[in-house]
Amino acid sequence: MAQIAVLDQETIDQIAAGEVVERPASVVKELVENAIDADSTAVTVEVKQGGITFIRITDNGCGIGKEQLSLAFLRHATSKLKKMQDLWAIGSLGFRGEALSSIAAVAQVEMITKQREDLTGVRYCIDGGREQSCDEVGAPDGTTILVRNLFYNTPARAKFLKTPATEGNYITGYMEQLALSHPQISFKYILNGQLRFQTAGNGKLKEIIYQIYGRDITEELVEIGCRKEGMDIHGYIGKPVVSRGNRNFENYYVNGRYVKDRILMKAIEESYRGFLMQHQYPFTCLFLELDGGKVDVNVHPSKMEVRFSDQENIYQSVKQVLTDALRGAVLVPKVQLEKESKSARSKPSEAQMPEPFEEKRREEYLHRLENESKKQEASNTAGETKPTFSAFRENTENYHIKKPVPQQQSSNDGGKVQQISLFDADEHFPFAGKDRAAYRIIGQLFDTYWLIECGDELYIIDQHAAHEKVLYEQMIKSHKRREIFSQMVSPPIVIQPSMQERQLLETHIELFAEYGFEVEEFGLDAYCIRSVPHNLYGIATDRLFMELLSECSGSLEKNDSRELIGEKIATMACKAAVKGNNRMSVPEMQRLIDELLTLDNPYQCPHGRPTIIKMSKTELEKKFRRIV
């Protein structure tokens, strides 16, 4: 029989390191979070070979005293907690006291640090958890940590690492999240000797989104800002036109911490229901600020998971705020006949951002950025004619994102140039709420699309998607008012479901009754449908009902009933709506347009497809070379 024995400290440290240090990206995440907790205003991260051979983190934070260095590399040694009660209101990113000891156990670590009140700094070296040296050196304020040869003493761990390029991509992803979650901190990220990105640290989140995700996404954002029941929700969400087939664009931060949480994920995706097509996911950069006592971050050593004390309130609040923002935004996609040149996209300044300890150069750099910003603002407002939004887009070669500058109103506005912001333009739906004389129905194209002229815009409406949306909203309102009407069918529709389908029908028979289906048993293993919703009369068949029934197979739980109702209504509306290749008269078009424009969201059908797109007069004139 094997004897029980206490493991030696080196083995204990390496086992613990496996929970914290999963890959080089984990090292970068932990060390940058330490830099943020040290009140740094500038952080530089340099990585070589995917972080396997070299990682450097430099900050201008408070530094560590010489007498504290040896304690910093011990397990569960931290300056962020004093007693157990502090765990219930954590305000820092790190708190477990495991990062430095875990990293030092599996790598060669060198730390150079200096406090502001000290004359000199300290250089501390530790390899594989064993202290090598501790010397006094000249150093700038702040801390620099060098991590070399990760997993050099644990080859079994090293062989499970991916290629340097893949590991570098993981680090890049973490750095982007850290930059987005802390726009007030200047980040500089260097990968294999090349500057990947740098942020100014001016607190402007939209500039960072622009740097990381580009112009196309940044100009399709909706700003969020709401304080609700002791919780502050702010940030940006993308319009439905900005969507992807995965959840990589769903970014959300709780008290400045990048997390992954099913409650927030579901709230975001539910708020976009009806705005996006199935299996498409939105762009979000959402910040939640709430009392630290209402969220538990001590769930996993990676600190990527959180638990909320009031999950239902969090879910409903986030969902409501996002839904209200989407309904209040103009979501008509704009069609461009010519793709804008990639060279028109503004690029970062050629001069690289100084290191955190180069205080004089940093002041000069930020001063130069401010002057460039003022010059750009002046050039954008120069001229004698009022520019259109489209013309403004064509003439912004090196646009520097700024918030709109309020202009003083003048009694005589003739010829006065107004400041126009590229991304914060006050959009509105041109012919919503106007009388019919304000727009003109040109006609029907391909017996499917309607062409409408309004001002300098051409709007194109998909008649099937538009009618589908109107029917969907009508059924939703009727269900809420308990005004669902049934229509008897004669002879009744007889169906013979399988054993599994019979179980589904018995489970959801009350749901079908709510929407006007009267179903009852009809002999052995058969059912008859004696009435159907009034707006499905004439198209309801046994095949249609079986399709609706089969879609219930993935939602047997009662908690999914609301989602199930929405999906069923959308399917019903799709079957009943007017199809493409169906000629319609102008009065019929006019009536459907009037009904469509009364909806909260007339821009997407229930499945997320657009109902309306637009094309500007400027784009057409460019195509015909009337303007250059």
TAPEQUI-V615087 format. One record per backbone hydrogen bond with DSSP energy under -0.5 kcal/mol. NH is the residue of the N-H (numbers start at 1). CO is the residue of the C=O. Records with the same first field share a line. If there is no record, write none. Layout:
NH->CO  CO
This chain:
12->8
13->9
14->10
15->11
16->12
17->13
18->14  15
19->15  16
20->16
21->17
22->20
26->23
27->23
28->24
29->25
30->26
31->27
32->28
33->29
34->30
35->31
36->32
37->33
38->34
39->36
40->35
43->186
44->58
45->188
46->56
47->190
48->54
51->48
52->49
53->48
54->48
55->147
56->46
57->145
58->44
59->143
60->42
62->38
68->65
69->65  66
70->66
72->68
73->69
74->71
76->97
77->74  97
78->76
86->83
87->84
88->85
89->86
90->87
102->98
103->99
104->100
105->101
106->102  103
108->148
109->107  126
110->146
111->124
112->144
113->122
114->142
118->115
121->137
122->113
123->135
124->111  122
125->133
126->109
127->130
128->107
129->104
130->127
132->125
133->125
135->123
137->121
142->114
143->59
144->112
145->57
146->110
147->55
148->108  146
149->53
150->52
151->106
152->106  149
154->151
157->154
158->154
159->155
160->157
161->158
167->163
168->164
169->165
170->166
171->167
172->168
173->169
174->170
175->171
176->172
177->173
178->174
179->175
180->176
181->177
182->178
183->180
185->182
186->41
187->185
188->43
189->197
190->45  188
191->194
192->47  190
194->191
196->189  194
197->189
199->187
203->183
205->203
207->204
208->204
209->205
210->206
211->207
212->208
213->209
214->209  210
218->214
219->215
220->217
221->218
222->237
224->235
226->233
228->226  231
231->228
232->289
233->226  231
234->232  287
235->224
236->285
237->222
238->283
239->220
242->239
243->241
244->281
250->247
251->249  284
253->286
254->257
255->253  288
257->254
259->252
260->304
265->261
266->262
267->263
268->264
269->265
270->266
271->267
272->268
273->270
274->276
275->272
276->272
280->277
281->244
283->242
284->249
285->236
286->251
287->234
288->253
289->232  287
290->288
291->230
294->291
295->292
296->307
297->295
299->297  305
300->297
303->300
307->296
309->294
314->310
315->311
316->312
317->313
318->314
319->315
320->316
321->317
322->318
323->319
324->320
325->321
326->322
327->323
328->324
329->326
331->329
333->331  612
335->614
344->341
345->342
358->355
359->357
362->358
363->359
364->360
365->361
366->362
367->363
368->364
369->365
370->366
371->367
372->368
373->369
374->370
375->371
376->372
377->373
378->374
379->375
380->376
381->377
382->379
387->385
392->388
393->389
394->390
395->391
396->393
397->395
399->396
401->399
406->404
413->411
416->413
427->425
430->428
432->429
434->431
438->435
439->436
440->453
442->440  451
443->451
445->449
448->445
449->445
450->461
451->443
452->450  459
453->440
454->457
457->454
458->615
459->452  457
460->613
461->450
462->611
463->448  461
466->462
467->463
468->464
469->465
470->466
471->467
472->468
473->469
474->470
475->471
476->472
477->473
478->474
479->475
480->476
481->477
482->479
483->478
487->532
489->530
493->529
494->492
495->527
502->498
503->499
504->500
505->501
506->502
507->503
508->504
509->505
512->508
513->509
514->510
515->511
516->513
517->512
518->516  531
519->517
520->528
522->526
526->523
527->495
528->520
529->493
530->518  528
531->518
532->487
534->485
536->533
537->534
539->536
540->536
545->541
546->542
547->543
548->544
549->545
550->546
551->547
552->549
553->550
555->552
560->557
561->558
564->560
565->561
566->562
567->563
568->564
569->565
570->566
571->567
572->568
573->569
574->570
575->571
576->572
577->573
582->447
589->585
590->586
591->587
592->588
593->589
594->590
595->591
596->592
597->593
598->595
599->596
605->609
608->605
611->603
612->603
613->460
614->333
615->458
617->456
620->616
621->617
622->618
623->619
624->620
625->622
626->621
627->621
